[in-house]
Amino acid sequence: MSTKAKTHILFFFLFTLLLSCFVSLHADTLQTYIIQLHPNGLTRPLFSSRLHWHLSFLEQSISSEEDHASRLLYSYKSAMEGFAAQLSTTELVLLQKLPDVVAIRPDRRLQLHTTYSYKFLGLSPAKEDSWYNAGFGRGTVIGVLDTGIWPESPSFNDQGMPPVPNKWKGICQEGENFNASNCNRKIIGARFFTKGHRVASLSSSPNIIQEYVSPRDSHGHGTHTTSTAGGVSVAMASVLGLGAGVARGMAPGAHIAVYKVCWLNGCYSSDILAAMDVAIRDGVDVLSLSLGGFPLPLFADSIAIGSFRAVEHGISVICAAGNNGPIQNSVANESPWIATVGAGTLDRKFPAIVQLGNGEYLYGQSMYPGNRFSSSTREFELVYVTDGDSGGEFCYRGSLPRKKVLGKMVICDRGVNGRTEKGLVVRDSGGAAMILANTEFNLEEDSVDVHVLPATSVGFAEATRLKAYINSTNKPRARILFGGTVIGKSTAPGVAQFSARGPSLTNPSILKPDVIAPGVNIIAAWPQNLGPSGLPEDTRRVNFTVMSGTSMACPHASGIAALIRAAHPKWTPAAVKSAIMTTADATDHSGHPIMDGNKTASLFAIGAGHVNPERALNPGLMYDIRPDEYVTHLCTLGYTRSEIFIITHRNVSCKELLQMNRGFSLNYPSISIIFKRGMMSKVIKRRLTNVGSPNSIYSVRVAAPEGVKVRVRPQRLVFKHINQSLSYRIWFKSRKRAGTEKVSFAQGDLTWVHSQNSLYRVRSPISVTWKVKGA
């Protein structure tokens, strides 16, 4: 493990220690902890049930007269053996000393990180199409962990849906404004998990947005992501007339199971783990998690631990990479058994051009339906409130003096408060229109919004020109020209500016993110309790709205995984992920390399590339991984026996495992090579399984990373039959010695090409890193 990763881990434990010290200052303060137990604990046979066993630990730790059962939040058995409970610091110390306690982690708060995207991805309902041949995902179940669902949305109509699968063991949990009749053949399961959230919520003040204590979605995020993954076809869908078309999820034939784990103030790991725990038993095929936090060591990450158990049960786990880009090492959900998805752009734009008083034009985008309102194209005086320290440039609430902005077009810098909230502040302060200006941090990132007043967003370069114009005249003026919806006029896909980047902080030997998928300006289903801007004050009502984030990219990949599972029900989660990765596109639709702003995207931004569902359904070859191999991989990272046990529930000797597997390298679809000081060569092994056609011959093509000589043996793989596996080795020899810079990178790729069927091109990206000692 790198020095940087060790520093991060040390920081994590110091933070936990400081947290414990803070709690000790308030001895009566209770905090939620996740207590992991040995699955074959010595004390387990002494109790009639798992629940009684879990409660016994609280009985031995809680000395007060209080009912110890009231402290128990969840009892886990499938995602992990253990429980979540509220404890004081004194009680925690007592519990840590009890036999069979493997690990204790404080509850963590995580955050939530379409009418066209299926067409952009090359899917069409034609009979000869792979989408049709995969049955549109029929028979599969996608489990979505999010903010719940708005069941009345037309995207969840069950007309034409097949019956609930016999394997399904889930329930439709009733609650506030949600009953069993809200489930159907589309939404076959719905549950909510609120205990971790409830005890962590310090404020009892009523929220402006009503929180439904049920699977019903009050925020929209869950409805949006769920319909992106598996929404049915909805004709004439649009957002107030913009982006019109037929809305479809990636797997419109798949069933949906909803697990509401996210609430107004976030998503707590105790609730997430509880949802994963029951989802494994319910019978989902795919778990989609558009949530996460900052990177953590795997043994301290509840999602990593729960997903390992899910993968052991044959469930594909798809997670968002996070929205902390373009910062290096920001990618979250780094586990090698998880498919980690970054965000890319579409070639659909919503132009809203700013015409300045001097005749210049600034390119902007907006989903405000300005073409309906002639008044929105009027010319207004421009104002940019920068005096004082009230935050007028960001358009905070209370920062815009009415006399300064009344009837004017207000410039608001992006950052700190929400984009649509800025428009609301301008409107409520008497402003007539708004220009949302990107800062140097956002650069040219172009997420659009359905604003509550005439408004447009401009990139950093245009914002610089705009402010220069304001400073050049006493009476700056401008108008917004709304251009509706434009498709195919721009290069795509590109990398979203906000999409989290690698290299993986705790495990750089695995290239993350794995792939990117559409995540910018995605139109999908929306609840009827909220306006399209998501603001409580927005009284408009729509069935669809637009959102951006890796949260939107994740369900695209989840739906594609469901399509693959429907077409190949016996494939493992690793095989499904391999199919998505080895068929991903490294080029945009014009055939040029995918761009990241004004430069070619690195592998730390796109991983294997942009998803291509048409090819992923028939990849030709795949890299499979058995759960045992993940355990050996953890040994190569230097994890201790106890740390590996926390993650995998397997008691192993790494010394013996590594002796039995000399030269082991995880059979991952992408390749990450790290040369430390003094190291000049490295050899790795990979294993490919034929899932295409019998009697197939593949030849290797290598684009070697700069500064590296690459040799592959053998150079041809001759497969006689389906499901046959063949191995090959790759020798990497560094042509350069580590320079003065602490870290340097190079990238290339390795592709196996079928001798007769050119559609079978099985590509693995190659990332090479040179590290100076201490880097």
N, C-alpha and C positions, 0 to 999 in steps of 0.2 A: 504494500500500500504506500502511495506517495507521501512525502513530507507534508504536502498541501492537504491531502486527505486526512492524515493523522492530526494536523492542526485543526481541521474542521471538526473531527471527532472529539478532540480535546475540548474545543469550544463548546460543543454540544453538552458534554458532561459537566463542564464548568458552569454552563448555563443552568443545567439541572440542579447542580449543587447550590448555586446561588438562589435558585427558586426554593430549594428545600430550606436554606437558611432564612429566607424571607418568611416562609411559612412558619418556621420555628419561632419567629418573633411574635407570631399570632397563633399560639399553641392550640387554640380552639378552632382555627380555620381548617375546614375540610377541603381536600383537593381530590380530584378523580385520578386514580391510577389503574393501569392495566397490569394485572398480575398473571404471569405465565407460569404454568405448572408442568411438571413432568408427566407426559401422557400415560406412562406406566408407573405412576408414583407408588412408593411403598405403602403409603397410607390409604391409597384408593380402595383396596378390598375391605377396609373397615367400615365402609359406608354403603347404604342400600342404593343410593343414586348419586349421580354426578353432582346434582345441585346440593345435596347434603354435604358432599365432600368439599365443595367450594365454600359453603357456608361455615364449615368447621374452621377454616383459616380466619374468618372474621370473628368467630366465637373466641378463638385463642388470642386475638389481637385487641379487641375492643373491650376495655375494662369497665366502661360505664354501664348503667342500668338500661341504656337504650337498646331497643330491639336491633340486634346486629343485622337481621335480614333487610332492614330498611336502608342499610348502607350499600347493599348489592345492586348494581345497575344492570349488568348482563352476566350471563353464564355462557361461556363459549365452549364449543366442542369440535367443530369442523374446520374453521379457519385457524384455530389455535386451541390448545387446552388451557383453560384458565377462566378468569373473570375480571370484570371491571367493578371497582368499588370506591367509595369515598372514605378517605382515611386522614387522620391527623398525622403530624410528623412522628409523634411518639408511637402511634399505632403502626405506622409504616416500618419503623425500626424493629418492632416486635415481630411483624409479619415476615420481614426479610430473613429472620433467623430460623424460620420454621422449615422442616424438611419438605422436599418436593417443590419448593419455590425455585424456578429456573431464572426468571428475570422480572423486574418491575420497571414499567415505563410510565412517566406522567402522561396524562391525556394531552394530545396536541390539537390545536385548532388549525385546520387547513382551509384553503379558499377555493372557490370555483375558478379555476383558471379560465327543404330548399327547392326553389322552383327551377334551378338551372344546373347545379353542380353535377347531377347525374349525367347530363348531356356533355358537360365539360370533360367528364371522366370517360366519355365514349360509350356510355351505356344507353341502349335503346330497347324498347319492348318487342322488336322484330323477332320472328320465330327462329331465325338462324343465329340470333345473338346469344352470347354466353349468359347474359342476364336471364334470358328466357330458359335456357338449358339448365340453369341452376335453380329453376323454379322460383326465382325472385326471393330465395331464402326460406321457402316454405318448410315447415317442420322444425325449424330452429327457434331457440328462445334467447333473446337478447335481454340480459339483466342490466338495467341502468341505475347507477347510484348517483342521485342528484337531488334537486329540490322538489321532486314529485311530478305530477302530471295533471293536465286539464283534460279529463276524459271526454268532454263534449266536443273537443276539437275535431273537425272533419278528417284530420290526418289519422285518427284512431278509430274510424268507422270499421266495423268487422264484416261488412258485406263482401261475400266471396272468399272470406278467410276460411281455412280448413279448421276442423275441430281441434280442441285443446289436446296436445299430445298425451299419450297414456303415461309417459314417464314423469309428467308434471306433478309435483307434490306441494306446490305453493298454495297460498291463500289470498283472498281479497279482504284485507283487513279494513274494517269499518272505522269511521272516525268523523270528525267535524266536516259536514257537507260532503261526505263520501260514504256510499254504502255498497253492498255487494253487487247491486245492479249496474254500478259504474264500470265493472269489469265485463269483458265480453270475449269473443274469440281472438281479438287483437290484443287487448290488455288482459292477459290471463292471470296476472298476479300483481298485487299492490300491498306494500307494507310501509310503515314509517317507524323511525328510530329517533327518539327525542330525549332519552334519559341523560346522555352525556351533555347535550346542549342545554337541557333544562337546569341542571345543577351548576353549570358554568356561567349561566346568564345572570350577571349581578344586577342588571337593571330590570325593574318590574314595570317601567313606564310603558304605556300602550304604544305599539308601533303604528305609524301612519298606514302602512300596508298590513292588512290583516294576515296573521299567521294561522293557517289552518292546521289544527292538531290532527292530521290525517294525511293520507297520500296525496291529497289535492295540492296542486302547485299554486303558490301565491306570488312567486317571483318571476316565473316565465322561463328561467334558465333550463330547468328539467324538461319542460314541454318542448322547448326548442331542440335540445340535444336528442331527446327520444324520437321526435319526428324525423330528424336528420338520419338517424340510424335505421329506423324501421317504419316511418310513416307511409300510409297508403297513398294512392294517386288522388289528388284533389285538383279538379279542373278549374280554370279561371282564378287561380290563386295570385295574389299580388299584395303589395303594401301600399295602400291608398292609391292604387293604380300603377305603381312602379314595380319593375321586375316581374311583370305579368307572365304567366305560363302555367303549365301543369306541375304541381308540387309532388315530389316523390322522395321517399327516403331511399337509402342505399339498398336495403333489403325489404321492399314493401310487402313481401309475403311472410316475413318472420313474425313470430309472436313477441310480445313485450312483457317484461316483468319489471315493475317499478319499485325501487327501494329508496325512500325519501330519507336522506341522511344530512341534508344541508338546509340551514335555516338562516334567518336574517343576519346573524353574527358569525356565520361560518359553518364548517363541517368538522365535527369532533371525531378523533380517531377511534374512540370507544364505540360510537355509533356506526362508523364505517365498518369496523371489524365485526360488529354484530350483524350488519347487513350481509357482509361476505359470508359469515358463518351460516346464516340460513339460506342464502342463495345457492351455496354448494349443495345443500340437501334438497332444495326446491327442484333442481334439475335444469339450471340455465346452461346454455352452450357457450355464451360469450358474456363477459362482464365488461361494461363500459364505464370508466371513471373519468369524467371531465373535471378533475379536482386534484389538488396536491399542495405541496409546500416547497420548501427549499430542500436541496439534496441532503440526505442523511445516510449514515452507515446502515447497511441492510438489516443488521440485528436490532437497530433502534427504530425501524420503519414498519409500522403496523400494516401498511398497504403491501410492502414487500413480503412480509411474513404471511399475511392472509392470502395473497395471490400465489405464493408457492404451493400452498395447500390446494388452492383452486386448480392450478395447473396439474398437480398430481392427480386430481379427479377428472382431468381431460377438458377443463374449461379454459378457453382463450381469454386472457386478460389484456385489455387495451386501455392505455392511460394517456392523458394529455401531458405534453412535455413541460408546460408552464409558460407564463407570459412575461418572464423576466429578461427577455432578449433586448438588445443584442449582447448582453453581458456574457462573457466567457464563463464556462463551468456552471451556468445557471440551470441546466436541464435537470428536472425532477423525475421521479419514478424511474430510476436508473437500473432496476433489477434486470438481469439478462433474460428472465422468464416472462417479463412484461413486454408488450409491444408499445414503445414510447413514440408518440406522434406529435410532430411540430406542425406549424401552420403555413400554408401557401396561399397565393392569390388566384383569383379568377380573371378572365378577360372581359368581365361585365363591369361597366362603369355607369355612374349616375352623375353626369356632368352638371355642374352649377358654376358657371363662369362669372368671375367678378370683372366688370367693366369699370375701370377707374375714370375719374373726371378728365384725366389727361389723354384719354383714348387707349391706354394700355389695357391688356387683358391678362388676368391671372387665372390659371386653371384650378378649379376646385370641384368637390363632389358633395352631393347631398341627396337625401331621400325625402326632403320636404316636398310635398306635391305642389311646387310653385307654378307649374304650368297651368294649374286650375285657377290661379288667382292673379289677375292682371296687376293688382296693386303690388305684388311681390317683385315686379320688374321695375318699379319706380326707382328713381335716383334719390339717394339719401345723403345727408352729411355724415362723414365718417368721424368717429371719436374713439380714442384709445386712452383709457383712464389710467395713468401711471403715477400721478402725484400722490404723496402720502404713503402710509404703510398699511392701508386697509385691504390690499390685495385686489385692487381694481383691475389690474392687468389680467388677473385670473378669473375675474367676475365672480368673486365669492358673494355669498348672501350678505346684503347690507353694505357692499363695497362700492356700489354705483350710485352716485348722487342723482336724483331724479332730474334736477335742473340741467345736468350735464348731458344726459343720455336721451331725454324725452324726444321721441320722434326721429331718432338718429340710428345709423347703422354702427353697432358697437363691435370693436375688435376684442376678442378674448383669447389669451394664450392658453394652450393646452397644459394640463397638469393639475395635480392636487385634488380638485373636485371633479365630479363627473361631467362629461361633455354635454349631455342633454340638460344637466342641471344648470350649466352656464347660460344656456338659451332661456331657461325658465327665469333665471335672475334678471337677464336683460329684459325679457317681456314684462316681468312684474315691476321693473324699475322704470317702465315707460318707453324702452327702446323699441324700434320698429323692425330691426333685422340684426343679424349677427354674422361676423366672419370668425370662424374658429381657426386660430393660427398655430401651426406646429412649431415647436421649439427645436433647438439643436438636438435634444434627446430623441424626439420623435422623427426627425428628419422628414422623409417623404411618405411615411406610413399613412395610408388613406382609408381608415375605417370610417364608414359613413353612419349617420344616425337619422332617425325620424324626428326632427326637431319640432318644438311647439310654436316656432315662429319662422319666418323666412330666414334661412341660414345656409352657409356653405362652409366646408373645411378646406384649407389650403396647406400645402406642404411647406417645409422650412424655407426653401429657396424662394417660393412665392411670398411667404410671410415677410421675408427680408425686403423684397421689392415693395410690398405693401407699406411697410413702416417707413421706408425711404421716401415714398410718395407723400405720406402724411407729413413728414418733416420738411418737405419741399414746398408746401403751399399753406396759406392761411385758411383756405376753405376746401379741404379735401372732400371729394364726393365719390360715390360709387353706386352701382346697381348690380343685382344678381340676375343672371340669365340662366334659367333652369332648362336643362336639355333632355329630361326624361331618362330613358334607359338605352344604353349603347352596348352592343355585344360584338366581340371579335375585332375591335379596333386597337387593342393593346396587347403587348407581349405577356404571355402567362404560360405556366405558373411561374411566379417568383416567390422568394422567401418573405414572409411577413416580418416587418421590423421587430415586432414584439415577441416573436417566437423564440423560446429559450434555446440556448446554444450549449454544445459540448465544449471541450471534452468532459466526459463524466468525472465528477469531482472525486468520488470514492472508488471508482472502478474504471480507470481509463483504458484498461485492456479490452473493454467492450465499447464499440462506437455507438454513441447516443447523440441525438435521437435516432430511432431506427428508420423512419420515413417522415415525409411531410404529406399533408392532405389539405383540401380546401378549408380555409379557416378565416377568410376575410370577406366581410359583407355577405354572409350566408343568410338566406331567407328561409325561415322554417316556422313551425306552428307557434302560437302565442295564446295565453289564456285571456278570457273575456273580463277578468277583474282588473286588467291593467291596460293603459294606452300603449301604443307602439313605441313610445320613448322610454317606457318603464318607470316614468315618474308618477307618483300618486296623484299629482295635480292634473295629469293629462286625461281628459274626459273622452277622448276618441277611443273607439273600440275596433279591433281588427282580429282576423284569424291567423295572420302571419306578420312577422316583423323581421328586422335584420339585426344580426349580432356578429361580432368578430372575436376571435381568440382561439388558442389551441383547444379550448372547450368545444369549439365547433369542428375542429379537425378530427378530434378523437372519435366522435360517433360516425364520421365517414368511414374511418378504418374499421370500426366495430361492425358496421353494416356489411362491409366487404368481407370481414372475417365470417359473418353469418352466411353470406353467399357461398364462400368456400366450404364451410361446414355442411351446407345443404348439398353441394355437389360431391363432396368427399367426406361422408359422415364418420369414416374410420380414421381420419387423419388426426394426429396429435396437435396440441397447441403450437408446438415448435414447428411442425410442418406447415400449419396455416400461416404462421409468421414468416417462415422462409419463402412461401409462395408470394406473399405481399412484398417482401424486400427484394428478392432476386429478379422480379419483373418490373420494379419501379423505374420510372423514367429519370435519367440524368439530364435530359434536355427539355426545353420548353416546346410549345406547339409549333414554333417556327424552326425547330431543329437546332437551336443554339443552346449552349450551356445555361442551366437555370441561374438566374441572377439574384444577388442579394444586394438590393439597392443599385449602386452603379458599378459593382464588382461581381465577378463570378462567385457563385455560392460555394463555400467550403463544405466538406463532409460533416463538420461540426454543426452546420446549419440544416442540412438536408438528409444526413444519413445516407441510406441507399438511394434516395431520390423521391420523386413524387409518385404516389400510388397510381397504379394502372389496373383497375379491376378486371378488365377484359382479359388481360394476359395472366393476371394472378389466378384466375380460375383454371388455367391450364399451363402450369409453369414448366413442365417437362421433367425437371429434376428438383429435388429439394434436400435441404440440410435438416436432418432430424436430430433431436436432442432428447435423451432419456433423463428423467429426474435425477438419477444417480450421477449423471455427468455434471449437473449443476453443483452437486455436493463436492465433487473433485475440483471443480473450478474454484469454489470458495476456498479450498485448501491452497490452491496456487496463489490466492490473494493474501495469504498469511492470516486468515481468520483462525481464531482459537477453537478448540473443541467445543467449549461452552457457547461461543458465538454462533458456530454452525448449528449446534443443537437448537438454539433459540429460533433460528430461521427455518430449519428443516425437520425438527423433531427426530433427527438421526444422530446416534452416538457413534462417531467415527474417529479412527486414528488417522490423521492426515499423513503421518510418516509412512504408515503401511499403504495407504491409498496412493500416495505419490510414488512409492517404490514399485507398486503394481502397474502404475500408469506413467512410466517414464516419458518425459517429453510431451506430457498431456497439453492439449489446447482445446478449448471448448469448440464444438462443431457449429460455430455461429455463422450466419449467412454473410456477415461483414467481417472485415479483417482489420485489426488494430495492432500495430507493431510499435514497441517502445524500445529504443536504443538508449541505455544508460551509459554514462561515461566509461570508456574502455571496452564497451561491447561493439563488435563490428559485424556480427552475423547472427542470424536466428532462423530456426526452421520450425514450421508448424504443419499440422496435419489436418485435413478435412475429409469428410465422408459424404458422398452424394448418393441419393436413392432415386432410381428411375420411376417416375410416375407418369411418363408420357406414353411412348409406344415401344413395343419389343424390338429387338435388333436395331438399337440406336447407337450411332457413333457420334461422340462429341469431341471437338478439338478445342484446345485452350488458346485464348488470346489475352495478352497482358499489356496493359499500359502502365509501365513501371513508374513509380513515384520518382521525382527528380532526386538524384543523389543516391539511388538505390538500384542494385542489380537484382533482378528477380529470376529465379529458375524454378520451373514446375516439372515434376516427374510423377507419373507419366504425362505426356502431352496429349494423349488420346485416351478416352474412356470408352470401352466397347461393352454396351449393355445387351445381354442376350434376352432378358425377360423383364416384365414389369415387377416392381418392388425389389429388384436386385440393387445391392449397395456396393459401391466401389470407392476406394480411398485414393488420395493423392497427397503429395508433400510439396511444400513451397519453401525454397531457400531464399532468404533475404540477406544481401550483403551490402553494408553501408559503404558508399564510395567517398564519404566525407567523415571527418572527425567532428565531434561536438564543438561548435564555435564558442564565441564569447557570450552570445545571448544564452539566457538560462534555458529556454525551450525553443525549438524550431520544428516546423511541420512540413510534410509533403504528402501528396495524395495521388492515387492512381486507381486502377481497377483490374479485375481478373474476370473474364467471361468465358463460359463454356458454350460453344455454338454447335448446334446439331448439323451434321454433314448434309442432310437433305431437307430438313424442315427449318427454314430460317426464322420461323416464329419462336422456336425454342432457343432463347438467348438467356443464359442463367448468369447474372452479373453480381459480383461481390465488390463493393468499394474497398479500397486499401488506404488506410491512414497510417502514416509513419511519423513518429515523434522522436526527436533527439533531446535528451535531458542532461543538463549539467548536474553534477552532484549537488543536492540541496534544493533543487528546483521543485 
